Amino acid sequence: VEQLRKKEQLRKKREKLRKEKEEQLRKKVEQLRKKVEQLRKEKNEQLRKKEEELRSKEKEHLRKEKLRKKVEKLRRENLVLRQIPSSVERGIAWEESEAGLDRMGFCEQRKFFRLDSSYLSMDASDVSNQELFLYCREAFTKQQSFLRERVLEQGALGWIQGPPGTGKTTTTLAFCLSLDMKEWMVTFLRLKPVHIYCMQVVNGRRRFCKILYSSAAEGLREAFAGREGKKHVVVLDGFLRQQETHQGVYRECLVWRDADQQHRRLAVVTSMSSRGKVYTEWDQEMKLETHKVVSWTLDEYLQAVQHDELYEQVKPFLEMDVEVEWMLITTCDGQETREERVVRKYYLAGGSCRFMFQRTVANVKEALDDAIESGTNLETVLQGNVGEFSPQAINRLIAYVEFGSKRSWLPVSKYVASTLAERTAESTLRQLALSFGFENPGVKGSLFEMYFLKKLEQTGLSVSSWPETDRDLGSMSGGEFFIIARHQASCSKYVLEAFKEAMKQ
């Protein structure tokens, strides 16, 4: 019995030791597990930081690579220019071809203008005879009237101004090509970074050449020579005041015009809103007159695409080649009509015909995003600050719009407006509304829409019925919007109709 008792005690002691060892092992395993988990979290955090650094470095590398390619391209172009023999610099190498004027002109009861595409590309080797159809909107007609009545007939020094994509160049080119070439000689100068592209139409033939800025004076004099005492119109396209090379070309053209104002005409086409400091006496002496071209409207786009051939030309640029969730619009599942395609892209392209009919959705969005990232703010857009008054030489975010007899600067599209509004503080929007919203009802409506969406995003809205009154945005308190309504029933029942009516007003 004593032996059995001792054996039982020994067994219990062993069991106790076994449990203690198991507990110690369990604690060690738990400690190791926690340590492994901590190391895993630390490792993951290190990997995440490294991934972010790599992603940032990759973006910086892509940006530098893009810049490097651009610099390399300019360097190659400069190298080619340096290798041009001096004999070519002193003379002009013309490339001639048939003008093809019989294939161009107004059609469809002067609602459209048929144009050879090679005139826009300035490529004499282009013999495809591809026809482009230009929609003769109201601004097209007004610009051509200005060129005919003020520049040609009265001899004014014409300045045609307007934002990019309004059709200034194509309208001016169409006007020049519609002239009687037995009476007029046409010289079209397009200012590029490295060259001056020169196009002339003489005696039923056209000719192209490139003139270096280093020999611009001699080249232009040679291009203008041989028509003394005969009518000659010169168009200077793409002029930027802050470019010294452009200033030199402009001065040379002024000297040429002043030598025979009876027969010589000069028109300047620019995307800058200001000519800089204005000297009134000099302008009067030169008979300088300006014409501003307004941006395109949605109705004008819709009327333009009714022309079947024009629509087939621009149809590829109306396709959605990017995801559309960011556009805050819905797409139909079936076959889209041409009107639906135009309305959808109008959200992005807005008043720029170039963005609407000549660029893909992806290219337009990239261009607008780059312009927005460059530092443009909403106040800059509303002031129409471009050229020497802006960080950008040409502000592609701006549209020049017309409401009745008043004209104003606005964001070029709803996409630009909403993006800039998101980056603008509520107080700034309110101040802008007070500063810009009284003179022009269109600007007031646009600012009201931005302010409304900003309040909706931040704090929500308090909507109340309000009797007919003159109360405006400047007198609104807090975040309230008073819907101007004539309904006698409760606002909860008619709030949608009242809001629609207020937006129309």
Disulfide bonds with the S-S distance in Angstrom:
none
